[in-house]
Amino acid sequence: MLKKYLKWIIIGTAVILVVIGGIFLVKHFVSKKEKKIEPKELISLSKASIDTENLVIIAHRGLSAIAPENTVYSIQEAKDAGLTMVEFDISESRDGTPVLMHDNTVDRMTDGKGKVNSFTYYELLKLKFDNGANIEKYDDVRIATAEEILEICDSGMITPVIEFKDVSDECAKKVFQIIEDKALPTVPIIISFDGEKLARLKKEYPDYKYMYLVSEVTDESIQFCKDNGMGIDFEASKNTDEVIKKVLESELDQVACWTVDDIEQLKALIDLGVRLITSNVFVP
C-alpha cells in the first residue's frame, strides 16, 4: 500500500512540475512577444500646417519612433531630422558611470537581465540591444554613455534635456563635469521626478535650467517649483485644460508636457499656450 501511495505522489509531483514548467515557458514567450517595440510613423509639422511659432518639440529618448530609444542612433536621428532639443535618461552603473537607460533594469531593451546598477560599465558594454524601433536596421546597438550623447548634442547645436533616474548626486555631478568640459553651446535642461535632488543640484549648479517632472500637477508641485526657481514638466494626458491653464498662468520659469504623439492633442495644447512639448513622432 505504501509503495502505491509513493507511486502516486511521484506521478503527482511530476505532473505539477510539468505544469509549472509549461506556465513558465508560456510567460517567457509572451513576455518576449510583448517586448517587441514597433516603429511609428513620423509626423511633419510643416506638412500638417501646424503653427510652430515659438513651439519647440523635444525628441523623447531621441527620435525613438524610428530608432532604438536612448541610443546614439536615436539621438543622431533626432539631429538629422532637425530637432533642436533631445530628451534622454541617465542611469548609473555599479561603478558610477552615467549611462543611458530609461528602466532600472536592462531586461526590456537588451539581451541581458538585471538591474542597471548591478553591472559595471564594462559589463554593460557587453550587452546588446535586441529591442527598439527598427532594431534590425542598426548594427551592434550598445548602451551609450552620457559623454557619447553629449558629444552629438555639442556637434549638432542640440539642447540636451537630461532626465536623472535613480542616480546618486555624485553620478549627476559627473554629467555636469562632462557638460562643462565640452562647453556646450546651449544651456542643458535637467529634469527629474525627484524634486529634492533637483533642488540640491540647482544650488550647486545654478546656471542650468531645471524642470520638475510630475504626472498630475498639484498646487503643491507648482509652489515647489516657484520656491526653487524651476519649471515644471507634466504628463499631458493626466491634466485637464483648466489645470494646464493654471500652470501657464503661474509664471514658472518653463512649462513643458509629455508625451504627445497625437496631432489633435498637440493642436489643443498649442491652443492652450504650451510651447514646449515632448514627442516620439513630431519633426519639423
C-alpha positions as CSV (number, residue, x, y, z in Angstrom):
1,M,0.0,0.0,0.0
2,L,2.8,2.4,0.9
3,K,4.5,1.7,-2.4
4,K,1.3,2.6,-4.2
5,Y,1.0,5.9,-2.4
6,L,4.6,6.7,-3.2
7,K,4.0,5.9,-6.8
8,W,1.0,8.4,-7.0
9,I,3.0,11.0,-5.0
10,I,5.8,10.8,-7.6
11,I,3.4,10.9,-10.5
12,G,1.5,13.9,-9.0
13,T,4.8,15.7,-8.3
14,A,5.9,15.1,-11.9
15,V,2.6,16.5,-13.3
16,I,2.9,19.6,-11.1
17,L,6.4,20.2,-12.3
18,V,5.4,19.9,-15.9
19,V,2.5,22.3,-15.4
20,I,4.7,24.8,-13.7
21,G,7.3,24.4,-16.4
22,G,4.7,25.0,-19.1
23,I,3.4,28.1,-17.3
24,F,7.0,29.5,-17.1
25,L,7.6,28.8,-20.8
26,V,4.3,30.5,-21.8
27,K,5.1,33.5,-19.7
28,H,8.6,33.6,-21.2
29,F,7.4,33.6,-24.8
30,V,4.5,36.0,-24.1
31,S,6.9,38.5,-22.5
32,K,9.3,38.2,-25.4
33,K,6.4,38.9,-27.8
34,E,5.2,41.9,-25.8
35,K,8.8,43.1,-25.6
36,K,8.9,44.0,-29.3
37,I,8.8,47.8,-29.8
38,E,7.4,48.7,-33.2
39,P,8.4,51.8,-35.1
40,K,5.9,54.7,-35.5
41,E,5.3,57.0,-38.5
42,L,6.9,60.4,-38.2
43,I,4.6,63.4,-38.5
44,S,6.0,66.5,-40.2
45,L,4.6,69.7,-38.5
46,S,5.1,71.8,-41.6
47,K,3.2,69.3,-43.8
48,A,0.4,69.2,-41.1
49,S,0.1,73.0,-41.3
50,I,0.8,73.4,-37.6
51,D,1.6,76.9,-36.3
52,T,5.1,76.3,-35.0
53,E,5.8,79.9,-33.9
54,N,7.7,79.6,-30.6
55,L,6.9,75.9,-30.5
56,V,9.7,73.5,-29.6
57,I,9.5,69.8,-29.9
58,I,11.6,67.7,-27.5
59,A,12.6,64.3,-29.0
60,H,11.6,61.7,-26.5
61,R,14.6,59.4,-25.7
62,G,15.9,60.6,-29.0
63,L,13.8,60.1,-32.2
64,S,12.6,56.8,-30.6
65,A,9.8,56.4,-33.2
66,I,12.3,55.2,-35.8
67,A,15.4,54.2,-33.8
68,P,16.1,52.3,-30.5
69,E,15.4,54.7,-27.6
70,N,18.3,56.3,-25.6
71,T,21.0,55.2,-28.1
72,V,23.5,57.1,-30.2
73,Y,21.2,56.2,-33.1
74,S,18.0,57.8,-31.8
75,I,19.9,60.9,-30.8
76,Q,21.6,61.1,-34.2
77,E,18.2,60.6,-36.0
78,A,16.8,63.5,-34.0
79,K,19.8,65.6,-35.0
80,D,19.4,64.7,-38.7
81,A,15.7,65.4,-38.6
82,G,16.3,69.0,-37.5
83,L,15.1,68.7,-33.9
84,T,16.8,71.2,-31.5
85,M,16.0,69.5,-28.2
86,V,16.6,65.9,-27.2
87,E,15.5,64.2,-24.0
88,F,17.4,61.2,-22.7
89,D,17.5,59.2,-19.4
90,I,20.6,58.8,-17.3
91,S,21.1,55.8,-15.1
92,E,24.1,54.7,-13.1
93,S,26.3,51.7,-13.4
94,R,27.7,49.9,-10.4
95,D,31.0,51.7,-10.7
96,G,29.3,55.2,-11.0
97,T,29.3,55.7,-14.8
98,P,26.4,57.7,-16.2
99,V,24.8,55.6,-18.9
100,L,21.6,55.9,-20.9
101,M,18.7,53.6,-19.9
102,H,15.1,54.5,-19.0
103,D,14.3,51.4,-16.9
104,N,16.1,50.4,-13.8
105,T,16.8,47.1,-15.4
106,V,18.3,46.2,-18.8
107,D,15.7,43.5,-19.4
108,R,13.3,45.3,-21.8
109,M,15.9,46.7,-24.2
110,T,18.9,44.4,-24.2
111,D,19.8,40.7,-24.3
112,G,20.9,41.0,-20.6
113,K,18.9,40.6,-17.4
114,G,19.3,42.5,-14.1
115,K,19.4,46.0,-12.6
116,V,21.5,48.6,-14.4
117,N,23.3,49.4,-11.2
118,S,24.3,45.7,-10.7
119,F,26.6,45.9,-13.8
120,T,29.9,47.7,-14.1
121,Y,30.3,50.0,-17.1
122,Y,32.4,47.4,-18.9
123,E,29.8,44.7,-18.2
124,L,27.1,46.9,-19.6
125,L,29.2,47.4,-22.8
126,K,29.0,43.6,-23.4
127,L,25.2,43.8,-23.6
128,K,23.5,44.3,-26.9
129,F,20.2,45.9,-27.7
130,D,17.7,43.4,-29.0
131,N,14.6,45.7,-28.9
132,G,13.6,49.2,-30.1
133,A,12.1,50.7,-33.2
134,N,13.7,49.3,-36.4
135,I,16.3,47.5,-34.3
136,E,17.1,45.2,-37.2
137,K,18.3,48.2,-39.3
138,Y,21.1,49.2,-36.8
139,D,24.3,47.2,-36.3
140,D,25.6,46.3,-32.9
141,V,23.5,48.7,-30.7
142,R,25.1,49.1,-27.3
143,I,24.3,51.0,-24.2
144,A,25.6,54.6,-24.6
145,T,27.3,56.8,-22.1
146,A,26.4,60.4,-21.2
147,E,29.6,61.5,-22.8
148,E,28.8,59.9,-26.2
149,I,25.4,61.5,-26.3
150,L,26.6,65.0,-25.2
151,E,29.2,64.8,-28.0
152,I,26.3,64.5,-30.5
153,C,24.4,67.3,-28.9
154,D,27.5,69.5,-29.0
155,S,28.2,68.9,-32.6
156,G,24.6,69.4,-33.6
157,M,23.8,72.5,-31.5
158,I,21.1,70.4,-29.7
159,T,19.9,71.3,-26.3
160,P,20.1,68.2,-24.1
161,V,17.1,67.6,-21.8
162,I,18.6,65.3,-19.2
163,E,16.4,63.1,-17.0
164,F,18.2,61.8,-13.9
165,K,16.7,58.5,-13.0
166,D,17.8,56.7,-9.8
167,V,21.3,58.1,-9.8
168,S,23.5,59.4,-7.0
169,D,24.3,63.1,-6.7
170,E,27.9,62.1,-7.4
171,C,26.9,60.5,-10.7
172,A,24.8,63.5,-11.6
173,K,27.9,65.7,-10.9
174,K,29.9,63.6,-13.4
175,V,27.4,64.6,-16.1
176,F,27.7,68.3,-15.2
177,Q,31.5,67.9,-15.4
178,I,31.2,66.4,-18.9
179,I,29.0,69.3,-19.9
180,E,31.4,71.9,-18.6
181,D,34.4,70.2,-20.2
182,K,32.7,70.2,-23.5
183,A,31.5,73.8,-23.1
184,L,28.2,73.0,-24.8
185,P,26.8,75.8,-27.0
186,T,23.3,75.6,-25.4
187,V,22.2,75.5,-21.8
188,P,21.1,72.0,-20.8
189,I,17.8,71.4,-19.1
190,I,17.8,69.0,-16.1
191,I,14.6,67.1,-15.3
192,S,13.7,64.5,-12.6
193,F,10.8,63.2,-10.6
194,D,13.0,63.7,-7.6
195,G,12.3,67.3,-6.7
196,E,14.7,67.3,-3.8
197,K,17.5,66.1,-5.9
198,L,16.8,68.9,-8.4
199,A,16.8,71.5,-5.7
200,R,20.1,70.3,-4.3
201,L,21.7,70.2,-7.8
202,K,20.3,73.7,-8.6
203,K,22.0,75.2,-5.6
204,E,25.4,73.8,-6.7
205,Y,24.9,74.3,-10.4
206,P,22.7,77.4,-10.7
207,D,23.5,78.2,-14.3
208,Y,21.5,75.3,-15.7
209,K,17.7,75.1,-16.3
210,Y,15.7,72.7,-14.2
211,M,12.2,71.3,-14.6
212,Y,10.3,69.2,-12.0
213,L,8.7,66.1,-13.5
214,V,5.2,65.3,-12.4
215,S,2.4,63.1,-13.7
216,E,-0.5,65.2,-12.3
217,V,0.0,68.8,-11.4
218,T,-1.0,69.9,-8.0
219,D,-0.9,73.3,-6.1
220,E,1.9,71.8,-4.1
221,S,4.0,70.9,-7.1
222,I,3.5,74.4,-8.6
223,Q,4.5,76.0,-5.3
224,F,7.6,73.8,-5.1
225,C,8.7,75.0,-8.5
226,K,8.1,78.6,-7.5
227,D,10.0,78.2,-4.3
228,N,13.0,76.6,-6.0
229,G,13.1,78.7,-9.2
230,M,12.5,75.8,-11.6
231,G,10.0,74.9,-14.3
232,I,7.5,72.0,-14.5
233,D,7.1,69.2,-16.9
234,F,3.8,67.3,-16.7
235,E,2.1,64.4,-18.3
236,A,-0.3,65.9,-20.9
237,S,-3.0,63.3,-20.8
238,K,-3.3,63.3,-17.0
239,N,-4.2,67.0,-16.7
240,T,-7.3,69.0,-17.6
241,D,-7.4,72.2,-19.7
242,E,-8.2,74.1,-16.5
243,V,-5.1,72.7,-14.7
244,I,-2.9,73.4,-17.7
245,K,-4.2,77.0,-17.9
246,K,-3.4,77.3,-14.2
247,V,0.1,76.1,-14.7
248,L,0.7,78.6,-17.6
249,E,-0.7,81.4,-15.5
250,S,1.6,80.6,-12.6
251,E,4.6,82.2,-14.4
252,L,7.0,79.4,-13.8
253,D,10.4,79.5,-15.4
254,Q,9.4,76.9,-18.0
255,V,6.3,74.8,-18.7
256,A,6.6,71.6,-20.7
257,C,4.5,68.4,-21.2
258,W,5.0,64.8,-22.2
259,T,4.5,62.5,-24.2
260,V,2.3,63.8,-27.1
261,D,2.1,61.8,-30.3
262,D,-1.4,62.7,-31.4
263,I,-1.8,65.6,-33.8
264,E,-5.2,66.7,-32.3
265,Q,-3.8,66.6,-28.8
266,L,-0.8,68.7,-30.0
267,K,-3.1,71.3,-31.5
268,A,-5.2,71.5,-28.3
269,L,-2.0,72.1,-26.2
270,I,-0.8,74.7,-28.6
271,D,-4.2,76.5,-28.4
272,L,-3.9,76.5,-24.6
273,G,-0.4,78.1,-24.8
274,V,2.0,75.2,-24.2
275,R,5.1,75.8,-26.3
276,L,7.5,73.0,-25.1
277,I,6.3,69.5,-25.9
278,T,7.9,66.1,-25.7
279,S,7.1,63.7,-28.5
280,N,8.2,60.4,-30.1
281,V,7.0,61.3,-33.6
282,F,6.8,65.0,-34.4
283,V,9.5,66.5,-36.6
284,P,9.8,70.0,-38.2
